[in-house]
C-alpha cells in the first residue's frame, strides 16, 4: 500500500481512503456490533493477569473506538492511551462518559488529541501505523481486542511492529483473536490463526494461550468461531 499524503501537514497517511470511509460510515450509522455494553468478558475474567500487579501503569488500547475498557482502566488509577482515527467516536466517548475533557494537538503527529483534564486518559485521532513512542511514551499494558483482527492480512506484520515498538520492559500484552473457517467472509473480525499469532509475536515475547472458547455462529460467518485470549510478557 502506498503512502497517502495529507495536504495540511505533509505527513504520510497509512490508511487508504476506502478504509477511512468504511470505518467512518460504520460509526456514523451506528453499525458497530463490536461495541459491548461493558468491558469484555475476557478482561473481566482475567483482569489480574492483564493488570499483572502494576500500579499507575501506562495502558494502551489500539483502535479503541468508544471501548468501555478505556474508562475501566482509567477508574483504576492507570494512565490510558487510545488510538482511533475516526474522530467522531473519539469525541463521543468523552461526551457519553461524562468526563470533562479538552482538545489538544499531538506535538509529534500534529493530530487531534482528546484528553481528560488530568491528562490521564487520552485518545489520539490518527492511524495506528503512524503512532509511535514519541507520542506518549512506552506502554506497560496493552489491551488488544478488536485491533489486530481489524487490520488487513497484509498489514499484520506492520501492525505487530508498531505494538512491539511501544512496549515497556516487563510489559503485559493481552490479545484477543478469533479463528473461523469461512473463506467467503471478507469482513471484520478477521480470522487470525494461532500460527500467525506465534509468527508475529512469539519471537519477541513469552506468549501464552490463556484460554479459548467456541462461540455460536455470527451473522455473515458460516462456520463456528473460536475466540482466544493470548498473554505476552517480556
C-alpha positions in Angstrom: 0.0 0.0 0.0 1.5 3.4 -1.0 1.7 6.3 1.4 -1.1 8.9 1.2 -0.1 12.5 2.0 -2.2 15.0 3.8 -2.0 18.4 2.2 -2.5 20.1 5.6 0.6 18.7 7.4 2.6 16.8 4.7 2.8 13.6 6.7 2.2 10.0 5.5 -1.3 8.6 6.0 -1.1 4.8 6.2 -4.8 4.1 5.9 -6.4 4.1 2.4 -9.4 6.4 1.6 -11.6 3.3 1.2 -10.7 2.1 4.7 -11.3 5.6 6.2 -14.7 5.9 4.5 -15.7 2.3 5.5 -14.9 2.7 9.3 -16.3 6.3 9.4 -19.5 5.2 7.9 -19.8 2.3 10.4 -19.6 4.8 13.3 -21.8 7.3 11.6 -24.6 4.8 11.1 -24.1 3.0 14.4 -23.2 -0.2 12.7 -20.8 -1.2 15.5 -21.7 -4.7 16.7 -18.2 -5.0 18.3 -19.2 -2.4 20.9 -20.1 -4.2 24.2 -22.3 -3.0 27.0 -19.5 -3.2 29.4 -15.9 -4.4 29.5 -15.2 -7.5 27.5 -15.8 -10.7 29.4 -12.2 -11.9 28.9 -10.9 -8.8 30.6 -13.4 -9.3 33.4 -12.4 -12.9 33.9 -8.7 -12.4 33.6 -8.1 -8.9 34.9 -5.5 -9.9 37.4 -3.4 -11.5 34.6 -3.8 -8.5 32.4 -3.0 -5.9 35.1 0.0 -8.0 36.3 0.1 -6.2 39.6 1.0 -2.9 38.0 0.2 0.4 39.7 -0.1 3.7 37.8 0.6 1.8 34.6 0.5 3.3 31.1 -2.2 1.3 29.3 -2.5 1.3 25.5 -5.8 0.4 23.7 -5.3 0.4 19.9 -8.2 1.1 17.6 -10.1 1.9 20.8 -13.3 3.5 19.4 -15.6 4.0 22.4 -14.4 0.9 24.3 -15.6 0.7 27.9 -12.1 -0.6 28.8 -10.8 3.0 28.4 -12.9 4.1 31.4 -12.3 0.8 33.3 -8.5 1.2 33.3 -8.8 4.9 34.0 -11.0 4.3 37.0 -8.3 2.1 38.4 -5.8 5.0 38.5 -3.9 4.0 35.4 -2.8 6.3 32.6 -4.8 5.3 29.5 -3.8 6.0 25.8 -6.1 5.1 23.0 -5.6 5.4 19.2 -8.7 5.9 17.0 -8.7 7.5 13.6 -12.5 8.2 13.4 -12.8 11.5 15.3 -16.5 11.1 15.8 -16.1 8.0 18.0 -13.2 9.5 20.0 -15.1 12.7 20.8 -18.3 10.8 21.6 -16.5 8.6 24.1 -15.9 11.6 26.3 -19.3 13.2 25.9 -21.1 9.9 26.5 -18.9 9.1 29.5 -19.5 12.4 31.1 -15.8 13.0 31.6 -14.7 16.7 31.4 -12.2 16.9 28.5 -10.2 19.1 26.3 -8.9 19.0 22.8 -5.2 19.5 22.0 -2.7 18.6 19.3 0.0 15.9 19.4 3.4 17.5 19.2 4.7 14.7 17.0 1.9 13.9 14.6 0.1 17.2 14.7 -3.2 15.2 15.0 -6.0 15.9 17.4 -5.9 14.5 20.9 -8.9 14.4 23.2 -8.0 14.1 26.8 -9.3 14.4 30.4 -8.4 17.5 32.3 -5.9 15.5 34.4 -4.3 14.2 31.2 -4.6 10.5 32.4 -6.9 9.5 29.6 -6.0 10.4 26.0 -7.3 9.4 22.6 -5.1 10.2 19.7 -7.0 10.7 16.4 -4.6 9.1 13.9 -3.6 6.0 12.1 -2.3 3.2 14.3 0.6 2.9 11.8 1.7 6.5 12.5 1.5 6.3 16.2 4.9 5.8 18.0 6.6 6.0 21.3 7.4 9.7 20.9 3.7 10.5 21.1 3.0 9.2 24.6 6.0 7.1 25.7 6.1 3.3 26.0 3.3 1.1 27.3 3.2 -1.1 30.4 -0.1 -2.8 29.5 -1.8 -3.3 26.1 -5.4 -4.4 25.7 -5.7 -5.6 22.1 -9.3 -6.6 21.4 -10.7 -5.7 18.0 -7.5 -4.2 16.7 -5.3 -7.0 15.2 -8.5 -8.6 13.9 -9.5 -5.4 12.2 -6.3 -4.8 10.1 -5.9 -6.3 6.7 -4.0 -9.6 6.5 -1.0 -8.0 4.7 -0.9 -5.2 7.3 -0.4 -7.6 10.3 3.4 -7.6 10.3 3.5 -3.8 10.2 0.8 -3.6 13.0 2.8 -6.1 15.1 5.9 -4.0 14.6 4.1 -0.9 15.9 2.9 -2.8 19.0 6.3 -4.3 19.8 8.0 -0.9 19.4 5.7 0.6 22.1 6.2 -2.0 24.8 8.0 -1.1 28.1 10.3 -3.6 29.9 8.1 -6.0 31.9 5.0 -5.4 29.8 1.7 -7.2 29.8 0.2 -7.7 26.4 -3.4 -9.1 26.2 -4.5 -10.1 22.7 -7.9 -11.4 21.7 -8.2 -13.2 18.4 -10.9 -15.2 16.6 -10.5 -18.1 14.2 -13.1 -19.4 11.8 -13.2 -21.3 8.5 -15.2 -19.2 6.1 -13.1 -18.0 3.1 -16.2 -16.2 1.6 -16.3 -13.8 4.5 -14.1 -10.8 3.9 -15.2 -8.5 6.7 -14.4 -7.8 10.4 -13.4 -9.5 12.6 -10.8 -11.3 10.5 -9.7 -14.8 11.4 -6.1 -14.8 12.8 -4.8 -18.4 13.1 -2.7 -19.4 16.1 0.4 -20.0 14.0 0.2 -16.4 12.7 0.0 -15.0 16.2 3.1 -17.0 17.1 4.8 -15.8 13.9 4.0 -12.2 14.7 4.8 -12.1 18.4 6.4 -15.4 19.5 10.0 -14.4 18.8 9.7 -11.2 20.7 7.9 -12.2 23.9 6.9 -15.1 26.1 3.5 -15.9 24.6 0.8 -18.0 26.4 -2.6 -19.1 25.2 -4.7 -18.3 28.3 -8.0 -19.7 27.1 -10.2 -20.4 24.1 -13.9 -20.9 23.7 -16.1 -21.7 20.8 -18.9 -19.2 20.1 -22.1 -19.6 18.2 -22.1 -18.6 14.5 -22.3 -14.9 13.9 -24.3 -13.2 11.2 -22.5 -13.4 7.8 -19.9 -16.0 9.1 -21.0 -19.5 8.1 -18.7 -21.5 10.5 -18.3 -21.7 14.2 -15.9 -19.2 15.8 -13.1 -19.9 18.3 -12.2 -16.9 20.4 -8.7 -17.0 22.1 -7.1 -14.8 24.7 -3.3 -14.6 24.4 -1.0 -13.1 27.0 2.5 -11.9 26.2 5.2 -10.8 28.6 8.8 -9.6 28.3 
